[in-house]
Each structure stands twice: as C-alpha cells, then as structure tokens.
Amino acid sequence: MIRDSRIWNSVVIGKPVIESIDVDINSQSLRLQVDMISILPDSLHKALDGRRQITIWGKDLMLAGFPDELVTTSQFRQYEINESRKSRAREFLKSRLLSFTVEAVKKDTQRVYFNGKNVAFHNTPVTFNPYTSQFTPIPIISKDVPAERVQKILYEKLPSIDFLSYQYPEDPPLIIGYQDHFFGCKSGWLGELRQHWRIYCPEGEEVTCVPAEIPESQILRRVNLAFLLDEDLNEISKHLLFGKPFPASEFIKRFTLLSQVELNPSNSLQALKSSTVEAEPKVKSATHPSEIRGERSAEEQETEAPNFETQEDNGEQTFINDLNQVALLNQLVYDMEDLVNFHIAIKTGALVVIAGMSGVGKSQLVINYARALGLSGVDEAGEARKQFLFIPVRPSWNDDADLIGFYDAIHKIYRPSETGLVDLLIEASLEDNKDKLYLICFDEMNLARVEHYFSQFLSILELTEDRYLTLYSEKLAPEVYNRHEYSPRVPIGNNVFFVGTVNIDESSFQFSDKVLDRANVIRLKIYESLRAWKTVFEEKAAGKPSEERAQLSPVPGNVFSSWCNNSPTVIGLTDAEIDFLDDLNSILRKIDKDRVVGYRIIRQIGSYLKNIPINVDGQKLLDRGKAFDLQLVQRVMTKFKGPECDLEQLFGKYADRESATSPILQLFVKYSAVSTFSYSRDVCHKKAKELLDHGYAS
C-alpha cells in the first residue's frame, strides 16, 4: 500500500507512446506516456496492478537533454508554440527508448500516479520490435575491479558492491558481465539481496563463460547495467547452458592478462618514431568520428615535416599542421592564428574557455584538437580510445555532486556521476597511463553557474602540483564499500587538460571574476562577410589532403611535455611588458583597487608567452607582440564589466565609430614598441559602444 509517495530505484526501459505527447493545460509542461518493456520488481508490479504505462513530464525530459522550453504568451500564440513543442518532441523521441526509475505519488483524491524520474535516452536497437520486444537487466562488473576480486564474487559467494544498481530483490541476475564476457550457471545463478547481492552457483554446478559478441548498438547501458533484448539473452543463455565449465584458476589467468593488456597499450615514443609505411594506409571517412592521421613516407618527412627525434621543434609544428588538416578533412576552416592561440593556451595548463555565438565551431575545435592528439577514435587493434571526454553541461547542475557524484550514506558507497569524469580521472592517474594525455571538454559550461558545480576544480587549477579532487571525507573511507575503486581523493596529474565552451546569450550565466582569473577566454575569429569566408574555405579546401591518410597515432605525454615551458622560476615577461602592466594597474587603481591585474594573471601571461611554438627556421608561429595583445584581451579585459559610471573614465565616450581618447588608449600609444594592441583597441571600442547603448559593458 502506498501512503504518500514511494520511489523504486530499479531502472526500467520504456517505449515512448508518440501519439500521447501533450501539454498540460495548467502547468504548460510536456507530458508523455511510456510503455514499460523490461522486467519489473515484484513490488512495483503489484503496485501498478496490471498497468504497464507511466507518465514522464517535460521537466524530467529536459534534465535528460531534450531541448524544450516553456514560453507563456497569449492564448492563440500559446497554442501555436505548444504544437511546435509537441512536434519537436515527437521527432526527437520517435527513434529512441528511455530508461528511468519510477516514483508513485498519492494525491488528495487517493489516486496513485506513477511518474518516470532520472530519465536517460537510448538509440533504438536495429532488431527492436515495438510490439513484442522486451528487455532484461544484466549486472555488469566494472573493468576496474581486479580479476581476483571478481573471481571471489563468482566462485566464493563474496558480497558484491557492483550489483547495487541491480535493484531486483526477488530475482538474482540470469547472467553477469565482466570484461566483454558473460558468465552463468547451467540452472541459473542463486542469490540473496540484503544490503548488496551475494551471488553463487548451485552446489555441484560449474560457472560457464562466453565472449560478448552482441553489437554494442543492441545493448542499452545504464550505470552498471546492460539491458539485453530477450532474443539476445536467450542466445547467450543457450551458449552458457551447453558451454564447458570455466574453472576459477583459468579465470584469474585469463582476466588478469586482459587487464594488463588494457592498461599497457603500446603508445611509447619509440613506437611512434619507428612506425613506417609498409603498406597502403587504410582509408577513413573524413567525417567519421574515428581520427585521421597521415603517415608520411621517409622522403616526405625530410622535406615536409620535422621528425620528433631529429628536429628542434620536436614535432610541434607538425602537430599544428595536422590539427589544421584534420579540421579541413571535417570541412571546418579555422584561422591558423586561432589554432596556435588555442594550442598555447592548452600548454599553459590552465582552464581554457572558447566563447562566442552559436555555430562558429567552438565545440568542433576541441573535438578536432582531440583527434589531432590521437585521444579519440580507434587504435590499431580496432579498440576505441577513451582519452577524450565530452561533457554537455545541464542547466540543473547546482553543486559538484552533479559533476563528480556523491557519497550514498544509506548504502555506504560512493556513487559517481554519469558524466564519467571521475572514472576518467582515475584512469589518467594510473601509473601505466601517466604518459598518456587526457582532454575533458565541458560543453556550454555556463548553462549552469560554473562557480557552483565546478568549485573544487577552480581551486585545484591554481596548483601546479599535489592536485587532488576530494570525493568524500577520508574519515568515511573505512565504511565505504567501494573505496578500493573510488578512494577519498583522486590525483589530477599534468597529463589532464580542461576546456570549456560557452555561448554568450540570454540563456546563460556570466562568469564571475573567480572564474575569469583562472581561465584563458578565447573568441574565434569570424569573417566579416560570407563571401570572404567562402573564398578562404575554397582556397583551403583546394589544397586539403585527400583521404589517403591513416589514423593519427596518439601523441605521447613526454612528447607533449617537451613542447611546454612551464618553469616556475622564470616569469617570461620583458621589462617593457612588466612596465606596461604596472602602468595599467596604476590606471585601474584610480577606478577600482580590486580590479587590478593580479600576480596569478601576470604569471599566466608570462607562461603563455614562454610557450609560443617555434618552427624549424627558429621563427615563432605567433608574433610576441600579437601574443601579448591576445593575452591582454583573454586574461585582463574579460574582467572589465560594469556600469557606465565605473568604466567611462577607462574606455572614454563612443562617437563616430571610435571611442574618445582614454587612459587605456593612451597607454597603447605609449607602449607601441611592445605591441600594436589591435585586438585590445577593438575591445575598448566595443565596450565604449556598449556603455553608450546600454549604460553597461559586459
């Protein structure tokens, strides 16, 4: 009997009833009916009393990533908007299935309503039949759990924390997954669920094992669960039933070896140096997510690009050229200065933010940078590389629990967030992976307040060493069941880089000075006319490489480190540049003494200037004066925001498309030997115009 409300933690798969999509007349929220098509816990089955349909509301669809928005307007206009919202929802959901938990709520009428919560979307498997298909949940043990522990779980009745997401107390799992294999017993697993499952084979029976040969597109994954279609499950069960016994001794031998192979891929610098073209390279699609790197012949290496081993620049110029080529192969055109600017900002180790309007290629730049580094795609063995993580930020994020997870005091486990961030950081911290690079991108990171969900990282990024992310208190560690997988603190090494993209519009939050102090905020160049963009695109496309380019090999961490100059004993600024910043601070103190350029920013500007790449001729790939100008825009002027009464004396009055003489413009003239300050002048004029138009500069 349900008193007021109840939540079942069991994950359920559902098929959206497309024709049911409607808008609630009172709340103006989307409303969707969903048919449940997976096994249900007995208690939920009884509470439903024969029903197989529940309701999911628009708010929960939005939290899962569906792009809906509530707009209130006139009655006629509201009808038109709601019809458009319903149409978008139908189009979005028609080829998707949903996973969710179920909440029962009793209203004043004593009627019980069943709603779907914690929603996630899944692509529909190819063999899915909308009329007959059913799914069964299978617990999957994480690959990070050592083989010795899994052997005890399967063969010695050790309680398993890894089955906590398998919340079906009446039924032990039919099969269990681990390291791309399925395990079973001839008459099925036995088990009991108290605080966690204890699984075992019936006495006298043996464990059997088969490799998981089902295409990934046929499996719906949620936390540590895999939902299999019944026909696939029956096929696996048949093979397990007639399979040979798989002894415990063989288990340790095979799966310990698999773990070692997975943790020690061949990606050394020596392997990179010795790779030669012995056959025609395999052709990859230019727009396929797998990455494209061209292996050049020895003759081409001598004439076209420096070799990592013999050239002064240690391959950095080659990498930047590759980055440009990868972008072209994916029909993207970036100004070379933008590519070099972004690369230098990454090398300094601080947070890099790419800002601007939607559609200019912010996210694609990060994705293609990961491709050029060889962090994503597939390796030579056809296995997916997982050194790049793309995290879409959700508007509902309020604290770091949404990003990294939380300690579940009831079940005494640490529950990582579904973003996968913590798992990637743990992988990057392993001794065998310290020479691998990892890139994490927070897409549209200002949809929520960065200072709230990213607070720990803002503090961590200030440090140059001993960087640790705290998951939970060390005092709790003895009672945390999965402390061996998720220790209280996770080290963040110098092999991990953080990038964010932000849209500048009314749907997002402005960055506070706390964030701006720690970030290089880059704005990509936009061509003044479409005709100019078309001309540049066609010129570059005409000279772009053909698709006769093999996949890019990963750039090892020690190679990337050789490109970096982050010595803490050298500031990296000339006397003239220091004098400029001193004079700038003198001007700023007269306006607001808390708005001066601090030591942290000065050090980071110096780090940027020290890291300008040099080509094989000894020439910098970015002019130092232009680089200093860019840093002034990206590190200092981002903080100049406020009302006209505060900023007019800094930027002057705007008239006739120019801002009148102001202290900062006079400073640019005085230090013209340092830089032309063309980018900084543009920003000054823009802010002066904002003050004129709106009385406020952002």
C-alpha positions in Angstrom: 0.0 0.0 0.0 1.4 3.4 -0.9 0.9 6.1 1.7 2.1 9.4 0.2 4.9 8.5 -2.2 7.4 5.8 -3.0 10.4 5.6 -5.3 11.8 2.4 -6.8 15.5 2.5 -7.6 15.2 -0.2 -10.2 15.9 1.1 -13.6 13.2 0.4 -16.2 13.3 0.6 -20.0 10.3 2.3 -21.7 9.0 2.9 -25.2 7.5 6.3 -25.7 3.9 6.4 -26.9 4.4 9.1 -29.5 0.7 9.8 -30.1 0.3 10.5 -26.3 2.6 13.6 -26.3 0.6 16.5 -25.0 0.9 19.8 -23.0 -0.7 20.0 -19.5 -3.2 22.9 -19.6 -2.3 24.1 -16.1 1.5 23.8 -15.9 2.1 24.1 -19.7 4.6 21.2 -19.2 5.0 18.5 -21.8 3.5 15.1 -20.8 4.5 11.8 -22.3 3.0 8.3 -21.7 5.6 5.5 -21.7 5.1 1.7 -22.1 7.4 -0.2 -19.8 9.1 -3.0 -21.7 11.6 -4.6 -19.2 11.4 -6.7 -16.1 9.9 -5.0 -13.1 10.5 -5.7 -9.4 7.6 -7.6 -7.9 6.7 -4.8 -5.5 6.4 -2.3 -8.4 4.5 -4.9 -10.5 2.0 -5.3 -7.7 1.6 -1.5 -7.1 0.9 -1.0 -10.8 -1.9 -3.6 -10.5 -1.6 -4.8 -14.1 -0.7 -1.4 -15.7 2.4 -1.1 -17.9 2.3 2.6 -18.6 3.6 5.5 -16.6 3.9 9.3 -17.2 7.1 11.3 -17.8 6.9 15.1 -17.5 8.7 17.7 -19.6 11.0 18.8 -16.7 12.4 15.3 -16.5 12.8 15.1 -20.3 14.7 18.4 -20.2 17.0 17.2 -17.4 17.9 14.2 -19.7 18.8 16.5 -22.5 15.6 17.1 -24.5 15.7 20.8 -25.7 12.3 22.0 -24.6 11.5 25.5 -23.3 8.4 26.9 -21.6 7.1 30.1 -23.1 4.0 31.8 -21.8 2.2 34.2 -24.1 -1.3 35.0 -25.5 -3.7 32.1 -25.7 -3.6 31.9 -29.5 0.1 32.2 -29.7 0.4 29.7 -26.8 -1.4 27.1 -28.8 0.9 27.6 -31.8 4.0 27.3 -29.6 2.7 24.2 -27.8 2.0 22.5 -31.2 5.6 23.2 -32.2 6.9 21.8 -28.9 4.9 18.6 -29.3 6.1 18.3 -32.9 9.7 18.6 -31.8 9.2 16.0 -29.0 7.6 13.5 -31.5 10.6 13.9 -33.9 13.1 13.6 -31.1 11.5 10.5 -29.4 10.4 8.5 -32.5 13.7 6.6 -32.7 14.6 6.5 -29.0 13.9 4.4 -26.0 14.1 5.7 -22.4 15.5 4.3 -19.2 14.2 5.7 -15.8 13.2 4.9 -12.3 9.6 5.0 -11.1 8.0 7.3 -8.5 4.5 6.7 -7.2 2.7 9.7 -5.7 -0.7 9.7 -4.0 -2.8 12.8 -4.5 -5.6 14.1 -2.3 -8.1 12.1 -4.3 -6.3 9.0 -3.1 -5.5 8.1 -6.7 -1.9 7.0 -7.2 0.1 8.5 -10.1 3.2 6.7 -11.4 5.9 9.0 -12.9 9.3 8.4 -14.5 12.3 10.0 -13.0 16.1 10.1 -13.6 15.5 9.7 -17.3 18.1 8.9 -19.9 17.7 8.5 -23.7 18.9 5.5 -25.8 19.0 4.8 -29.5 16.6 2.0 -30.5 18.4 -1.3 -31.4 18.1 -2.4 -35.1 16.3 -5.6 -34.2 13.9 -4.0 -31.8 10.2 -4.9 -32.4 7.9 -2.2 -31.0 5.1 -4.7 -30.5 6.9 -7.7 -28.9 10.4 -6.8 -27.7 11.2 -7.0 -24.0 14.5 -6.2 -22.2 16.1 -7.9 -19.3 18.7 -6.2 -17.0 22.1 -7.8 -16.6 24.6 -6.5 -14.0 28.0 -5.6 -15.4 31.1 -5.6 -13.2 33.3 -2.7 -13.9 36.6 -3.5 -15.8 38.4 -1.6 -13.0 37.5 -4.3 -10.4 40.6 -6.6 -10.2 40.1 -10.2 -11.6 41.0 -11.6 -8.1 38.0 -9.9 -6.5 35.6 -10.8 -9.3 36.8 -14.4 -9.0 35.8 -14.4 -5.3 32.4 -12.8 -6.2 31.6 -15.5 -8.8 33.2 -18.6 -7.2 33.3 -17.9 -3.4 30.0 -16.1 -2.7 31.7 -12.8 -1.9 29.1 -10.0 -1.4 29.3 -7.7 -4.5 29.0 -3.9 -4.2 29.0 -3.9 -8.0 25.4 -5.2 -8.2 23.9 -2.3 -6.2 22.4 -0.8 -9.4 20.7 -4.2 -9.9 17.7 -3.4 -7.7 15.5 -6.5 -8.3 15.4 -8.2 -4.8 13.2 -11.1 -5.9 15.3 -12.3 -8.8 19.0 -12.9 -8.9 20.5 -12.0 -12.3 20.3 -14.6 -15.1 23.8 -13.8 -16.3 26.7 -11.5 -15.3 29.0 -9.4 -17.4 32.7 -8.7 -16.9 35.4 -7.6 -19.4 33.3 -8.3 -22.5 32.3 -11.8 -21.4 29.1 -13.2 -19.9 29.1 -15.7 -17.0 26.3 -18.1 -16.0 25.4 -21.4 -14.4 23.6 -24.2 -16.1 20.5 -23.9 -13.9 20.9 -20.1 -13.2 22.6 -18.1 -10.5 21.2 -18.3 -7.0 21.5 -15.3 -4.7 20.1 -13.1 -2.0 19.9 -9.3 -1.6 20.4 -7.9 1.8 22.4 -4.7 1.7 24.0 -6.0 -1.5 23.7 -9.1 -3.7 25.5 -12.3 -2.8 25.6 -14.5 -6.0 26.6 -18.1 -6.2 26.2 -21.2 -8.4 24.0 -24.1 -7.1 26.1 -26.8 -5.3 27.7 -29.2 -7.7 27.4 -26.9 -10.7 30.2 -25.0 -12.6 30.5 -21.5 -13.8 30.4 -21.2 -17.6 31.6 -18.3 -19.8 31.1 -17.0 -23.3 32.5 -13.9 -25.0 30.1 -11.0 -25.5 29.7 -10.9 -29.3 26.5 -8.8 -29.4 26.9 -5.5 -31.2 27.1 -2.5 -28.9 24.1 -1.0 -30.7 21.9 -3.8 -29.4 22.7 -3.1 -25.8 21.1 -0.3 -23.6 23.6 0.7 -20.9 22.7 2.5 -17.6 25.3 2.8 -14.8 26.4 -0.8 -14.2 23.5 -2.4 -16.0 23.2 -3.7 -19.6 19.7 -4.3 -20.9 19.5 -7.1 -23.4 16.7 -7.9 -25.8 15.2 -11.3 -24.8 16.2 -12.9 -28.1 19.8 -11.9 -27.5 19.6 -13.1 -23.9 18.2 -16.4 -24.9 21.0 -16.9 -27.4 23.6 -16.2 -24.7 21.9 -18.4 -22.2 21.9 -21.3 -24.7 25.6 -21.0 -25.2 26.2 -20.8 -21.4 24.0 -23.8 -20.9 25.9 -26.0 -23.2 29.3 -24.4 -22.6 32.3 -26.0 -20.9 32.9 -25.3 -17.2 35.2 -22.4 -16.7 37.4 -23.1 -13.6 38.4 -20.4 -11.1 42.1 -20.9 -11.8 41.5 -20.2 -15.5 39.5 -17.1 -14.6 42.4 -15.5 -12.8 44.9 -16.3 -15.6 42.8 -15.1 -18.4 41.2 -11.9 -17.0 44.4 -10.7 -15.2 46.1 -10.9 -18.5 43.3 -9.0 -20.2 43.5 -6.2 -17.6 47.3 -5.9 -18.1 46.9 -5.6 -21.9 44.2 -3.0 -21.5 46.3 -0.9 -19.0 49.5 -1.1 -21.1 48.7 -0.2 -24.7 51.7 0.3 -27.0 51.9 4.0 -27.3 55.6 4.8 -26.5 57.6 7.4 -28.2 59.9 4.7 -29.6 56.9 3.0 -31.2 55.9 6.4 -32.7 59.4 7.0 -34.0 59.8 3.6 -35.5 56.4 3.4 -37.3 56.9 3.4 -41.1 54.6 3.0 -44.1 54.9 -0.6 -45.2 51.6 -0.9 -46.9 48.8 1.4 -48.3 47.1 3.2 -45.4 43.5 2.3 -44.6 41.1 5.0 -45.7 38.8 6.5 -43.1 35.8 8.7 -43.8 36.6 12.4 -43.3 33.5 12.9 -41.2 33.7 9.7 -39.2 34.4 10.2 -35.5 37.5 8.0 -35.8 40.6 10.1 -36.2 42.7 10.7 -39.3 46.5 10.9 -39.2 48.6 10.7 -42.3 51.7 8.5 -42.1 54.2 10.1 -44.4 57.0 8.4 -46.3 60.6 8.9 -45.2 61.1 11.2 -48.2 58.1 13.3 -47.3 59.2 13.5 -43.6 62.6 15.0 -44.7 61.0 17.7 -47.0 57.7 18.4 -45.4 57.6 18.0 -41.6 60.1 17.6 -38.8 60.6 14.2 -37.2 60.1 14.0 -33.4 63.6 12.7 -32.9 65.8 14.9 -35.0 64.1 18.4 -35.4 64.4 21.3 -33.0 60.7 21.8 -32.6 60.2 18.2 -31.6 57.2 17.7 -33.8 55.1 20.7 -32.6 54.9 22.4 -35.9 53.9 19.1 -37.5 51.1 18.7 -34.9 49.7 22.1 -35.6 49.7 21.4 -39.3 48.0 18.1 -38.5 45.4 19.9 -36.5 44.7 22.2 -39.4 44.5 19.2 -41.8 42.1 17.3 -39.5 39.8 20.3 -39.4 39.8 20.6 -43.2 39.1 16.9 -43.6 36.0 17.5 -41.5 35.0 20.6 -43.6 36.0 23.1 -40.9 38.1 26.2 -41.6 39.9 28.0 -38.7 42.3 30.8 -38.9 45.8 29.5 -38.2 46.3 32.1 -35.5 43.2 30.7 -33.7 44.7 27.2 -33.8 48.1 28.3 -32.4 46.4 30.5 -29.8 44.3 27.6 -28.6 47.2 25.2 -28.6 49.4 27.6 -26.5 46.6 28.2 -24.0 46.3 24.4 -23.6 50.0 24.1 -22.9 49.9 26.5 -20.0 47.8 24.0 -18.1 45.1 26.5 -17.0 41.3 26.3 -17.8 40.7 27.2 -21.5 37.3 28.6 -22.4 36.2 29.2 -26.0 33.4 31.8 -26.1 31.2 33.2 -28.8 27.9 32.9 -30.6 26.4 29.5 -31.5 27.6 27.9 -34.7 31.2 29.3 -35.0 32.9 25.9 -34.4 33.8 26.1 -30.7 33.0 22.5 -29.8 34.3 21.3 -33.1 37.7 22.9 -32.4 38.0 20.9 -29.1 36.9 17.7 -30.8 39.3 18.1 -33.7 42.1 19.0 -31.2 41.5 15.7 -29.5 41.6 14.0 -32.9 44.9 15.6 -33.8 46.3 14.4 -30.5 45.0 10.9 -31.2 42.9 10.8 -28.0 39.7 9.5 -29.5 38.7 7.2 -32.4 40.1 3.7 -32.6 43.6 2.3 -32.2 45.4 -0.1 -34.5 43.6 -3.1 -32.9 40.2 -1.5 -33.6 39.6 -0.7 -29.9 38.1 2.6 -29.0 40.4 5.2 -27.4 38.9 6.8 -24.4 41.3 9.7 -23.6 38.8 12.4 -24.6 35.6 13.1 -22.6 32.9 15.5 -23.9 30.5 16.5 -21.1 27.4 18.5 -22.0 26.6 20.8 -19.0 23.0 20.7 -17.8 21.1 23.8 -16.5 20.0 21.9 -13.4 23.6 21.5 -12.0 23.8 23.2 -8.6 26.9 21.7 -7.0 29.8 19.4 -7.7 27.7 16.3 -6.9 26.1 16.7 -10.3 29.5 16.6 -11.9 31.5 14.1 -9.9 28.9 12.2 -7.8 28.2 11.8 -4.1 28.6 9.6 -1.1 25.5 7.5 -0.5 25.3 7.3 3.3 22.4 4.8 3.2 24.2 2.1 1.1 27.6 3.3 2.2 29.0 3.6 -1.3 30.4 6.4 -3.4 28.1 6.9 -6.4 30.0 8.5 -9.3 28.1 10.9 -11.7 27.0 9.5 -15.0 29.3 12.1 -16.7 32.1 9.6 -16.4 34.5 12.4 -15.2 35.7 10.6 -12.0 36.3 7.3 -13.9 38.4 9.2 -16.5 40.5 11.0 -13.8 41.1 7.7 -12.0 42.2 6.1 -15.3 44.5 9.1 -16.0 46.1 8.8 -12.6 47.2 5.2 -13.0 50.9 4.7 -13.2 50.7 3.0 -16.6 48.8 5.9 -18.0 50.9 8.8 -16.8 52.5 9.2 -20.3 49.0 9.4 -21.9 47.2 12.7 -22.4 43.6 13.2 -21.4 41.3 16.1 -22.6 38.0 16.9 -20.9 35.6 19.4 -22.5 32.6 21.0 -20.7 30.2 22.0 -23.5 28.1 25.1 -22.9 29.6 25.2 -19.4 27.8 28.5 -18.4 24.3 26.9 -18.8 24.7 26.4 -15.0 26.7 28.5 -12.6 30.3 27.4 -13.0 31.2 28.7 -9.5 28.7 26.1 -8.1 29.3 22.8 -9.9 33.0 23.5 -10.8 34.0 24.9 -7.4 36.6 22.2 -6.5 38.3 22.4 -9.9 38.6 26.2 -9.7 40.8 25.7 -6.5 42.6 22.7 -7.9 43.6 24.5 -11.1 45.5 27.1 -9.1 48.0 24.4 -8.0 51.0 23.2 -10.1 51.5 20.0 -8.1 49.7 17.9 -5.5 46.4 18.4 -7.2 43.7 16.2 -5.6 39.9 16.0 -6.2 38.1 15.2 -3.0 35.2 12.7 -3.5 34.3 12.2 0.2 35.9 12.6 3.6 38.8 10.4 4.4 37.2 9.7 7.8 34.4 7.9 6.0 36.8 5.7 4.0 36.8 2.6 6.3 33.0 2.2 5.9 32.8 2.9 2.1 32.3 -0.4 0.4 33.7 0.7 -3.0 36.7 2.6 -1.5 39.1 0.4 -3.5 37.5 1.7 -6.7 36.9 5.2 -5.5 39.4 6.4 -3.0 38.6 9.6 -1.0 40.9 11.7 -3.1 41.7 11.4 -6.8 45.0 12.8 -8.0 44.9 15.1 -11.1 48.1 15.0 -13.0 49.6 17.3 -15.5 48.5 14.9 -18.2 44.9 16.1 -17.9 43.6 19.3 -19.6 40.3 21.1 -19.1 38.5 23.0 -21.8 35.1 24.7 -21.8 32.8 26.2 -24.4 30.3 29.0 -23.7 27.6 30.7 -25.6 27.2 34.4 -25.0 23.4 34.9 -24.9 20.5 35.4 -22.6 20.1 31.7 -21.8 23.5 31.5 -19.9 25.2 32.9 -16.9 28.1 35.4 -16.9 31.4 34.2 -15.4 32.5 35.7 -12.1 36.0 37.2 -11.6 36.8 34.0 -9.7 36.4 32.0 -13.0 38.0 34.7 -15.2 41.1 34.8 -13.0 41.7 31.1 -13.8 40.7 30.9 -17.5 42.0 31.9 -20.9 38.9 33.1 -22.6 39.3 32.7 -26.4 37.0 34.1 -29.1 37.4 32.6 -32.5 37.7 34.9 -35.5 34.6 35.5 -37.6 34.9 36.6 -41.2 33.3 40.0 -41.9 31.4 38.7 -44.9 30.2 35.3 -46.1 31.9 35.9 -49.4 35.2 36.3 -47.6 34.6 33.1 -45.7 33.6 31.3 -48.9 36.8 32.4 -50.6 39.0 31.2 -47.7 37.2 27.9 -47.4 37.5 27.1 -51.1 41.2 28.1 -51.2 42.0 25.9 -48.3 39.7 23.1 -49.5 41.5 23.1 -52.8 44.8 22.3 -51.1 43.4 20.0 -48.4 44.8 16.5 -48.3 43.0 13.6 -49.9 41.6 10.9 -47.7 44.7 8.8 -48.3 45.6 9.4 -44.7 45.8 6.8 -42.0 44.6 7.2 -38.4 46.5 9.6 -36.2 48.7 8.0 -33.6 48.4 9.3 -30.0 50.9 12.0 -29.1 52.7 10.6 -26.0 52.8 12.7 -22.8 56.6 13.1 -22.8 56.5 14.5 -26.4 53.8 17.0 -25.4 55.8 17.9 -22.3 58.8 18.7 -24.5 56.7 21.3 -26.2 55.9 23.0 -22.9 58.0 25.5 -21.0 56.4 25.9 -17.6 59.4 26.6 -15.5 58.2 28.3 -12.2 61.5 30.2 -11.8 61.1 32.3 -15.0 58.2 34.9 -15.3 58.5 35.1 -19.1 57.8 38.8 -19.4 60.2 41.5 -20.7 60.9 44.7 -18.7 58.7 46.7 -21.1 55.8 44.3 -20.7 56.1 44.5 -16.9 56.2 48.3 -17.1 53.0 48.2 -19.3 51.2 46.1 -16.7 52.4 48.4 -13.9 51.1 51.5 -15.7 47.8 49.7 -16.4 47.4 48.8 -12.7 48.0 52.5 -11.8 45.1 53.4 -14.1 42.9 50.7 -12.7 43.6 51.6 -9.0 42.1 55.0 -9.6 38.8 53.3 -10.7 38.7 50.3 -8.5 41.6 49.0 -6.5 40.1 45.5 -6.5 40.2 45.3 -10.3 44.0 45.4 -10.8 45.9 42.7 -12.7 46.9 40.2 -10.0 50.1 38.1 -9.7 48.3 35.0 -10.8 47.3 36.5 -14.2 50.8 38.0 -14.7 52.4 34.6 -14.2 49.9 33.0 -16.6 50.5 35.7 -19.2 54.2 35.0 -18.9 53.6 31.3 -19.2 51.7 31.8 -22.4 54.5 33.9 -23.9 57.1 31.3 -22.9 55.1 28.6 -24.8 54.8 30.2 -28.2 55.8 27.4 -30.7 58.9 27.9 -32.8 59.2 26.5 -36.4 62.2 24.7 -37.9 63.6 28.0 -39.0 63.6 29.3 -35.5 60.7 31.7 -36.1 57.8 32.0 -33.6 54.5 30.7 -35.0 52.8 33.7 -33.3 54.3 37.2 -33.1 55.2 38.0 -29.5 53.5 41.5 -29.7 50.4 39.9 -31.0 50.5 37.2 -28.4 50.8 39.8 -25.6 47.8 41.6 -27.1 45.8 38.4 -27.2 46.6 37.7 -23.5 45.5 41.2 -22.6 42.2 40.5 -24.2 41.8 37.0 -23.0 43.1 37.4 -19.4 42.6 41.0 -18.4 39.8 42.7 -20.4 37.3 39.9 -19.7 37.1 41.4 -16.2 36.2 44.9 -17.4 32.5 44.8 -16.9 30.1 47.1 -15.1 28.0 50.3 -15.3 28.9 53.5 -17.3 29.8 55.4 -14.1 32.6 53.0 -13.4 34.0 52.3 -16.9 33.5 55.5 -18.9 36.7 57.0 -17.5 38.6 53.9 -18.6 37.2 53.5 -22.1 36.1 57.1 -22.9 32.9 58.1 -24.7 31.9 56.4 -28.0 31.3 58.7 -31.0 31.7 58.4 -34.8 32.6 54.7 -34.5 35.5 55.5 -32.3 35.9 55.9 -28.6 37.4 59.2 -27.5 40.9 59.4 -26.0 41.0 57.5 -22.8 43.8 56.5 -20.4 44.0 52.9 -21.7 44.2 54.0 -25.3 47.0 56.5 -24.4 48.8 53.6 -22.7 48.6 51.6 -26.0 50.3 54.5 -27.8 53.0 54.8 -25.1 53.9 51.1 -25.4 53.6 50.8 -29.2 57.0 49.1 -29.2 55.5 46.2 -27.1 52.5 45.7 -29.4 50.1 47.3 -31.8 47.3 46.3 -29.4 44.9 46.0 -32.3 42.8 43.4 -30.6 42.7 45.3 -27.3 41.7 48.5 -29.2 38.8 46.7 -30.8 37.6 45.5 -27.3 37.9 49.1 -26.0 35.8 50.5 -28.8 33.2 47.7 -28.3 32.9 48.3 -24.6 32.7 52.1 -25.1 29.8 51.5 -27.6 28.1 49.2 -25.1 28.3 51.9 -22.4 26.7 54.4 -24.9 23.9 52.0 -26.0 23.1 50.3 -22.7 24.9 52.1 -19.9 26.6 48.9 -19.1 29.5 46.9 -20.5 29.7 43.1 -20.3 
